[in-house]
Amino acid sequence: MKNSEEDYLEPLINSEHLEMLSNAIGQDKFELLVDTFIEELEFLEVEITAKKHNLRKLERVAHQLKGASANLDCVRLKLRAALVERLCKEQVGHELEKQISDLLTCISETRDAFCQ
């Protein structure tokens, strides 16, 4: 797994994948998928904030976020969620505060990118 500094070199969103997906399922279904993803991001953002002191629950939320972001190939978000999930699994709580902050920033950036 890449370290957190290398994550910033990854694209926020894989636009080629999004275009391919849109062409495959049609614009209406694609827009519904994106809208659903944005709603899920908002929910998971609240869940991360609420569960940041419970490693087991935070691990599950990060896993869910990793999967949701993989569906639309939100590269940086997927990597950040995977890092938080791994830190929770390894019970490396002292590194989590910064990584959670970075993850929440990445959620916001990803949401903004889709809402432009």
Residue pairs with C-beta under 8 A, 6 or more apart in sequence:
1 79
1 82
1 83
1 86
2 10
2 79
4 80
4 83
4 99
4 102
7 76
7 79
7 80
7 83
8 76
10 75
10 76
10 79
11 75
11 76
12 74
12 75
12 76
12 77
12 106
12 109
12 110
12 113
13 72
13 73
13 74
13 75
13 110
13 113
13 114
14 73
14 74
14 75
17 72
17 73
18 30
18 72
18 73
21 30
21 33
21 72
22 30
25 33
33 71
33 72
34 72
34 114
37 68
37 71
37 72
37 114
38 111
38 114
38 115
40 68
41 65
41 68
41 107
41 110
41 111
42 111
44 61
44 64
44 65
44 68
44 107
45 104
45 107
45 108
47 61
48 58
48 61
48 62
48 65
48 84
48 100
48 103
48 104
48 107
49 104
51 57
51 58
51 61
52 58
52 96
52 97
52 100
55 88
55 91
55 93
55 96
56 88
58 84
58 88
58 96
58 100
59 84
59 85
59 88
59 89
62 81
62 82
62 84
62 85
62 88
62 103
63 81
63 85
65 77
65 81
65 103
65 107
66 78
66 81
66 82
66 85
69 77
69 78
69 81
69 110
70 78
74 110
76 106
76 109
76 110
77 103
77 106
77 107
77 110
80 99
80 102
80 103
80 106
81 103
83 99
83 103
84 96
84 99
84 100
84 103
87 93
87 95
87 96
87 99
88 96
